Amino acid sequence: MYYQKDLVDKYLLALEKEIQKEYQGDILSTIYIGGGTPNCLNVRQLKKLFAILKPLKKSPNIEFSIELNPECIDAKKLKILKENGINRISIGIESINKENQEFMQRKISQQKIKEKINLVQSYGWNNINLDLMYGFPDENLSTLNSDLSFLLSLQPKHISTYSLMIEKHTKIFNQKITPISEDIEAKMYKRICKTLKENGYIHYEISNFCQKGYESKHNLCYWNNEQYYGFGLGAASYLENKRKINTKNINNYIKGNACLEIENLTQKDKIIYQIILNLRLKEGLNKEKFQLMYQKGINELYNYQELIQNKWLKEDRKKLFIPEKKWYISNSILIQLLEGEVQ
């Protein structure tokens, strides 16, 4: 895989400066190295990355994850990860289908993937996530079934799923690729949910599944609307009532212009984020916790009785949540919920 060595070195230097400037000495319960392909750094650069991260204070039971590209997994780099305390591995399988891999400009066989995962396991890692992408152009349910069967054969503790997004100003968008129909995408999502649940996976968040006890702490930090740092290109942070997004322009980042946008949150903003993020979870929104945080019950702020009557929302004494069967249309449900603001 091609990358510019000198540019990576400059990037790591800029990352070190950002951490030194922004990190406030908090004890961290999770660290996630990714997205992208951090294991495609060379050995020297990977060691440099961990040297940069060393000043971060870690809790005794920290979840310390790294995202790996399967093509770049090798013994030397795994040894470095082990020596530096990585205890959770996330591997971007995405798809084993030849056409889907060509679309992503990737090429790796099922056998090679198995060999790479066996190598990871040989170093003692048990807490492994595999990524599955669906909704590729011209993809059908048969292709998806093959991807699911392959992932399940590997018995990962966690599976994250992503629908292909065609965003403006990207290479895919410029190629004028026709996106898959919403109807087929909905069927694919339902097939994923059904298949993984039948194979013992807990559907704890709209896009995430795990075996019992293997929920991602990092995911839960985000969906529970807890505060977190984000360092590096395109990273996001939520600290001290501010949400910050970093630039995706590497030249600007290297020049020290890391921050692209800062959102100063009002009380109303925080409430909206709390609702949107919590309702992605199977556990939903904890009404007692919400009351303590915002001094008002959610029912005092929003009228959602029609959504309850239509069975798009459910609630009990402790929580408000979207039924799993309605997760695929969660965006529509959230819009209607927030439109019901009590004036």
C-alpha positions as CSV (number, residue, x, y, z in Angstrom):
1,M,0.0,0.0,0.0
2,Y,1.4,3.3,-1.1
3,Y,2.0,6.2,1.4
4,Q,4.4,9.1,1.5
5,K,7.0,8.5,4.2
6,D,8.1,12.1,4.7
7,L,4.4,13.3,4.9
8,V,3.7,10.7,7.6
9,D,6.7,11.9,9.6
10,K,5.5,15.5,9.4
11,Y,2.0,14.4,10.4
12,L,3.3,12.6,13.5
13,L,5.2,15.7,14.5
14,A,2.0,17.8,14.2
15,L,0.0,15.1,16.1
16,E,2.6,15.3,18.9
17,K,2.3,19.1,19.1
18,E,-1.5,18.9,19.1
19,I,-1.6,16.4,22.0
20,Q,1.0,18.5,24.0
21,K,-1.2,21.6,23.5
22,E,-4.7,20.1,24.1
23,Y,-4.4,17.2,26.5
24,Q,-5.3,18.3,30.0
25,G,-4.0,15.3,32.0
26,D,-7.3,13.5,32.4
27,I,-7.3,9.8,33.2
28,L,-8.7,8.0,30.1
29,S,-10.9,5.0,30.1
30,T,-10.6,4.3,26.4
31,I,-8.1,5.1,23.6
32,Y,-8.9,4.3,20.0
33,I,-6.2,4.6,17.3
34,G,-7.9,5.0,13.9
35,G,-9.8,5.3,11.6
36,G,-7.8,4.7,8.6
37,T,-4.9,2.3,8.6
38,P,-2.4,3.1,11.4
39,N,-0.7,-0.3,11.0
40,C,0.4,0.7,7.5
41,L,3.0,3.0,9.2
42,N,6.5,1.5,9.1
43,V,8.0,0.0,12.2
44,R,9.9,3.2,13.1
45,Q,6.8,5.4,12.7
46,L,4.6,3.0,14.7
47,K,7.0,3.1,17.6
48,K,7.1,6.9,17.3
49,L,3.2,7.0,17.4
50,F,3.3,5.1,20.7
51,A,6.0,7.3,22.1
52,I,3.7,10.3,21.3
53,L,0.8,8.6,23.1
54,K,2.8,7.6,26.2
55,P,2.1,10.7,28.2
56,L,-1.7,10.0,28.1
57,K,-2.8,8.7,31.5
58,K,-4.7,5.4,31.4
59,S,-7.1,3.9,33.8
60,P,-6.3,0.4,35.1
61,N,-9.1,-1.2,33.1
62,I,-8.6,0.9,29.9
63,E,-9.9,-0.3,26.6
64,F,-7.0,0.4,24.3
65,S,-8.0,-0.3,20.6
66,I,-6.3,0.0,17.3
67,E,-7.8,-0.2,13.8
68,L,-5.9,-2.5,11.4
69,N,-6.0,-3.0,7.7
70,P,-5.7,-6.8,7.1
71,E,-3.3,-6.4,4.3
72,C,-0.8,-4.6,6.6
73,I,-0.9,-7.0,9.5
74,D,2.5,-8.5,10.2
75,A,4.4,-10.1,13.2
76,K,6.8,-7.2,13.8
77,K,4.0,-4.6,14.1
78,L,1.8,-6.9,16.2
79,K,4.7,-7.3,18.6
80,I,4.9,-3.5,19.0
81,L,1.2,-3.3,19.6
82,K,1.4,-5.9,22.3
83,E,4.3,-4.2,24.0
84,N,2.4,-0.9,24.1
85,G,-0.7,-2.3,25.8
86,I,-3.2,-2.6,22.9
87,N,-5.9,-4.9,24.2
88,R,-8.6,-4.6,21.5
89,I,-8.2,-5.1,17.8
90,S,-10.5,-3.8,15.1
91,I,-10.0,-5.2,11.6
92,G,-11.5,-3.6,8.5
93,I,-12.6,-6.7,6.5
94,E,-15.5,-4.8,4.8
95,S,-16.3,-7.5,2.2
96,I,-14.8,-10.6,0.7
97,N,-16.7,-10.1,-2.6
98,K,-14.3,-9.5,-5.5
99,E,-16.4,-6.7,-7.1
100,N,-16.8,-5.0,-3.7
101,Q,-13.1,-5.2,-3.1
102,E,-12.3,-3.8,-6.5
103,F,-14.7,-0.9,-5.7
104,M,-12.7,-0.2,-2.6
105,Q,-9.4,-0.7,-4.5
106,R,-8.5,-3.6,-2.2
107,K,-7.5,-7.2,-2.9
108,I,-7.2,-9.9,-0.2
109,S,-8.4,-13.5,-0.3
110,Q,-10.5,-15.2,2.4
111,Q,-7.6,-17.5,3.1
112,K,-5.2,-14.6,3.6
113,I,-7.7,-12.9,6.0
114,K,-8.0,-16.0,8.0
115,E,-4.2,-16.2,8.2
116,K,-3.9,-12.6,9.4
117,I,-6.6,-13.1,12.1
118,N,-4.9,-16.3,13.3
119,L,-1.7,-14.3,13.5
120,V,-3.4,-11.7,15.6
121,Q,-4.9,-14.4,17.9
122,S,-1.5,-16.0,18.3
123,Y,-0.3,-12.9,20.1
124,G,-3.1,-13.4,22.7
125,W,-5.8,-11.0,21.5
126,N,-9.3,-12.3,22.1
127,N,-11.2,-9.0,22.0
128,I,-11.5,-8.6,18.2
129,N,-13.9,-6.5,16.1
130,L,-14.5,-7.0,12.4
131,D,-16.0,-4.4,10.2
132,L,-18.7,-5.2,7.6
133,M,-19.7,-2.8,4.9
134,Y,-22.8,-3.2,2.8
135,G,-24.8,-1.3,0.2
136,F,-22.2,-1.4,-2.5
137,P,-23.3,-0.6,-6.1
138,D,-25.2,-3.6,-7.6
139,E,-24.7,-5.6,-4.4
140,N,-27.5,-8.2,-3.6
141,L,-28.6,-10.2,-0.6
142,S,-26.7,-13.2,-1.8
143,T,-23.4,-11.3,-1.7
144,L,-24.3,-10.0,1.7
145,N,-25.1,-13.5,2.9
146,S,-21.6,-14.7,1.8
147,D,-19.9,-11.8,3.7
148,L,-22.0,-12.5,6.8
149,S,-21.2,-16.3,6.7
150,F,-17.5,-15.6,6.4
151,L,-17.4,-13.1,9.3
152,L,-19.4,-15.5,11.5
153,S,-16.9,-18.3,10.7
154,L,-14.2,-16.2,12.3
155,Q,-16.2,-15.9,15.5
156,P,-15.2,-12.3,16.4
157,K,-16.4,-10.9,19.8
158,H,-17.7,-7.7,18.0
159,I,-19.0,-6.8,14.6
160,S,-19.5,-3.2,13.4
161,T,-21.6,-2.6,10.2
162,Y,-21.6,0.3,7.9
163,S,-23.7,1.2,4.9
164,L,-21.7,2.7,2.0
165,M,-22.1,6.5,2.1
166,I,-21.5,8.4,-1.2
167,E,-20.5,11.9,0.0
168,K,-20.1,15.0,-2.0
169,H,-16.6,16.0,-3.2
170,T,-15.3,12.4,-2.9
171,K,-13.8,10.3,-5.6
172,I,-16.9,7.9,-5.6
173,F,-19.3,10.9,-5.9
174,N,-17.3,12.3,-8.8
175,Q,-17.5,9.0,-10.6
176,K,-21.3,9.4,-10.5
177,I,-21.9,6.0,-9.0
178,T,-25.6,5.2,-8.6
179,P,-26.3,4.4,-5.0
180,I,-28.2,1.3,-4.0
181,S,-32.0,1.7,-3.6
182,E,-33.3,2.4,-0.1
183,D,-35.5,-0.6,-0.4
184,I,-32.6,-3.0,-0.9
185,E,-30.5,-1.3,1.7
186,A,-33.3,-1.7,4.2
187,K,-33.6,-5.4,3.4
188,M,-29.8,-5.7,3.8
189,Y,-29.9,-4.1,7.2
190,K,-32.8,-6.4,8.4
191,R,-30.9,-9.4,7.1
192,I,-27.8,-8.4,9.0
193,C,-29.7,-7.9,12.2
194,K,-31.6,-11.2,11.9
195,T,-28.5,-13.2,11.0
196,L,-26.3,-11.9,13.7
197,K,-29.0,-12.2,16.4
198,E,-29.6,-15.8,15.4
199,N,-25.9,-16.4,15.9
200,G,-25.8,-15.1,19.5
201,Y,-24.8,-11.5,18.9
202,I,-26.4,-8.7,21.0
203,H,-27.6,-5.8,18.9
204,Y,-26.6,-3.1,21.5
205,E,-26.5,-0.1,19.1
206,I,-28.0,0.6,15.7
207,S,-24.8,-0.4,13.8
208,N,-23.0,-2.6,16.4
209,F,-23.3,-6.2,17.6
210,C,-21.3,-8.1,20.2
211,Q,-21.1,-11.3,22.2
212,K,-22.1,-10.9,25.8
213,G,-19.7,-8.6,27.7
214,Y,-17.9,-7.3,24.6
215,E,-19.6,-4.0,24.0
216,S,-17.1,-1.4,22.9
217,K,-16.4,1.0,25.7
218,H,-15.3,3.6,23.2
219,N,-18.6,3.4,21.3
220,L,-20.6,3.6,24.5
221,C,-18.6,6.7,25.6
222,Y,-19.8,8.4,22.4
223,W,-23.4,7.2,22.3
224,N,-23.8,8.0,26.1
225,N,-22.8,11.6,25.2
226,E,-19.8,11.5,27.6
227,Q,-16.8,13.8,27.0
228,Y,-13.8,12.7,25.0
229,Y,-10.6,13.9,23.3
230,G,-10.0,13.6,19.6
231,F,-6.5,14.2,18.2
232,G,-5.3,14.1,14.6
233,L,-6.7,14.6,11.1
234,G,-10.5,14.9,11.0
235,A,-10.8,14.0,14.7
236,A,-13.7,15.2,16.8
237,S,-13.7,16.2,20.5
238,Y,-16.4,16.9,23.1
239,L,-14.9,18.8,26.1
240,E,-16.2,21.5,28.4
241,N,-19.4,22.2,26.5
242,K,-17.6,22.5,23.2
243,R,-17.6,20.2,20.2
244,K,-14.5,20.6,18.0
245,I,-13.8,19.1,14.6
246,N,-10.3,19.0,13.2
247,T,-9.4,19.7,9.6
248,K,-9.2,16.9,7.0
249,N,-6.6,18.9,5.0
250,I,-3.3,17.3,5.9
251,N,-1.2,20.3,4.7
252,N,-3.2,22.6,7.1
253,Y,-2.9,20.1,9.9
254,I,0.9,19.9,9.5
255,K,1.1,23.7,9.5
256,G,-0.5,23.6,13.0
257,N,-4.0,24.6,11.9
258,A,-5.7,21.6,13.4
259,C,-9.1,23.0,14.4
260,L,-11.6,23.5,11.6
261,E,-14.8,24.2,13.6
262,I,-15.8,24.8,17.2
263,E,-19.4,24.6,18.4
264,N,-20.1,26.2,21.7
265,L,-23.1,24.3,23.1
266,T,-26.1,25.9,24.7
267,Q,-28.2,23.9,27.2
268,K,-30.7,23.2,24.4
269,D,-27.8,21.9,22.1
270,K,-26.7,19.5,24.9
271,I,-30.2,18.2,25.4
272,I,-30.6,17.5,21.6
273,Y,-27.3,15.7,21.4
274,Q,-28.2,13.7,24.5
275,I,-31.5,12.6,22.9
276,I,-30.1,11.8,19.4
277,L,-27.1,9.8,20.7
278,N,-28.8,7.9,23.5
279,L,-31.6,6.8,21.3
280,R,-29.2,4.9,19.0
281,L,-28.6,2.5,21.9
282,K,-30.7,-0.6,22.8
283,E,-30.9,0.8,26.3
284,G,-32.2,4.1,25.1
285,L,-32.3,7.3,27.2
286,N,-32.2,6.9,30.9
287,K,-35.0,9.3,32.1
288,E,-33.7,9.6,35.7
289,K,-30.2,10.5,34.5
290,F,-31.6,13.0,32.0
291,Q,-33.7,14.7,34.8
292,L,-30.6,15.0,37.0
293,M,-28.5,16.5,34.1
294,Y,-31.0,19.0,32.8
295,Q,-33.3,19.6,35.8
296,K,-36.3,18.7,33.7
297,G,-37.9,15.4,32.5
298,I,-37.8,14.7,28.8
299,N,-41.6,14.6,28.8
300,E,-41.6,18.2,30.1
301,L,-39.5,19.3,27.1
302,Y,-40.9,17.2,24.3
303,N,-44.4,15.8,23.5
304,Y,-43.8,12.3,22.1
305,Q,-47.1,10.6,22.9
306,E,-48.1,10.2,19.3
307,L,-44.8,8.4,18.6
308,I,-45.6,6.1,21.6
309,Q,-49.1,5.5,20.3
310,N,-47.7,4.6,16.8
311,K,-45.2,2.3,18.5
312,W,-42.2,4.2,17.0
313,L,-41.1,4.9,20.6
314,K,-41.5,2.9,23.8
315,E,-40.9,3.9,27.4
316,D,-41.0,2.3,30.8
317,R,-40.4,3.8,34.3
318,K,-36.7,4.0,33.6
319,K,-36.1,4.7,30.0
320,L,-37.3,5.9,26.6
321,F,-36.1,3.9,23.6
322,I,-36.7,3.2,19.9
323,P,-37.8,-0.4,19.4
324,E,-35.2,-2.4,17.5
325,K,-37.7,-3.1,14.7
326,K,-37.8,0.6,14.0
327,W,-34.1,1.3,14.2
328,Y,-33.7,1.5,10.4
329,I,-36.0,4.6,10.4
330,S,-34.6,6.1,13.5
331,N,-33.7,9.4,11.8
332,S,-37.3,10.0,10.9
333,I,-38.4,9.2,14.5
334,L,-35.8,11.6,15.9
335,I,-36.9,14.4,13.6
336,Q,-40.5,13.9,14.7
337,L,-39.5,13.7,18.4
338,L,-37.5,17.0,18.2
339,E,-40.3,18.7,16.3
340,G,-42.6,18.0,19.3
341,E,-40.7,20.5,21.5
342,V,-43.0,22.0,24.2
343,Q,-43.1,25.7,23.8
